[in-house]
Amino acid sequence: MIFFGTKAVGKTIETGSFECPSCNQSTVYKHEQVNKYFTLYFIPLIPLGDLGKQITCTNCNSSFVPNTILNHIESKDAVNSITKKKRNCPLFK
């Protein structure tokens, strides 16, 4: 008997920390590129196509669309850098 099919396989592009909207924990995320593979006996052998990118929480394994999560992280970083600059300015002491 021959077992064959397809499987989605994710490859980590980068990691970072964020506050997960699903589990409400400050945790690490994985930014992944997901590809579809042809499998033979459950072993991915031939890439069939690109399925896109996703952000995965390492705490609860929830997956999110990268644009929504990464934009939120970048906007938080921008606010934090502005408040740090204000704290270092002599006018705001």
C-alpha positions as semicolon CSV with decimal commas, in nm:
position;residue;x (nm);y (nm);z (nm)
1;M;0,000;0,000;0,000
2;I;0,134;0,347;-0,095
3;F;0,053;0,652;0,118
4;F;0,075;0,989;-0,056
5;G;-0,078;1,334;-0,016
6;T;0,006;1,696;0,058
7;K;0,123;1,877;0,368
8;A;0,185;2,238;0,469
9;V;0,536;2,295;0,603
10;G;0,644;2,618;0,775
11;K;0,998;2,758;0,777
12;T;1,083;3,021;1,040
13;I;1,194;3,354;0,889
14;E;1,238;3,545;1,214
15;T;1,137;3,544;1,579
16;G;1,052;3,818;1,824
17;S;0,839;3,899;2,125
18;F;0,483;4,028;2,128
19;E;0,162;4,021;2,329
20;C;-0,053;3,745;2,184
21;P;-0,415;3,855;2,122
22;S;-0,537;3,498;2,172
23;C;-0,375;3,395;2,503
24;N;-0,302;3,753;2,629
25;Q;0,054;3,658;2,727
26;S;0,377;3,841;2,650
27;T;0,555;3,565;2,458
28;V;0,773;3,478;2,158
29;Y;0,636;3,461;1,805
30;K;0,761;3,282;1,493
31;H;0,725;3,454;1,155
32;E;0,695;3,163;0,912
33;Q;0,690;3,107;0,536
34;V;0,446;2,821;0,465
35;N;0,479;2,599;0,156
36;K;0,269;2,307;0,032
37;Y;0,459;1,980;-0,033
38;F;0,377;1,649;-0,198
39;T;0,432;1,373;0,058
40;L;0,515;1,007;0,019
41;Y;0,475;0,800;0,334
42;F;0,419;1,126;0,526
43;I;0,761;1,264;0,420
44;P;0,750;1,603;0,240
45;L;0,937;1,555;-0,090
46;I;0,836;1,798;-0,366
47;P;0,735;2,164;-0,309
48;L;0,405;2,237;-0,482
49;G;0,359;2,604;-0,406
50;D;0,366;2,895;-0,169
51;L;0,080;2,920;0,081
52;G;0,192;3,252;0,231
53;K;0,329;3,380;0,560
54;Q;0,196;3,357;0,913
55;I;0,278;3,464;1,267
56;T;0,256;3,181;1,522
57;C;0,245;3,225;1,900
58;T;0,484;2,977;2,064
59;N;0,270;2,971;2,379
60;C;-0,075;2,879;2,241
61;N;0,015;2,791;1,876
62;S;-0,243;3,038;1,739
63;S;-0,168;3,170;1,390
64;F;-0,225;3,525;1,267
65;V;-0,196;3,728;0,945
66;P;0,148;3,894;0,955
67;N;0,038;4,244;0,849
68;T;-0,200;4,291;1,142
69;I;0,038;4,164;1,411
70;L;0,364;4,313;1,277
71;N;0,207;4,659;1,225
72;H;0,081;4,648;1,583
73;I;0,429;4,553;1,713
74;E;0,599;4,827;1,507
75;S;0,352;5,093;1,625
76;K;0,414;4,991;1,990
77;D;0,792;5,016;1,931
78;A;0,749;5,361;1,776
79;V;0,547;5,483;2,077
80;N;0,808;5,341;2,318
81;S;1,095;5,512;2,132
82;I;0,908;5,848;2,138
83;T;0,843;5,825;2,512
84;K;1,210;5,735;2,574
85;K;1,320;6,042;2,375
86;K;1,086;6,264;2,577
87;R;1,230;6,128;2,903
88;N;1,583;6,213;2,790
89;C;1,488;6,568;2,686
90;P;1,574;6,832;2,953
91;L;1,242;7,013;2,893
92;F;1,037;6,715;3,007
93;K;1,221;6,641;3,333
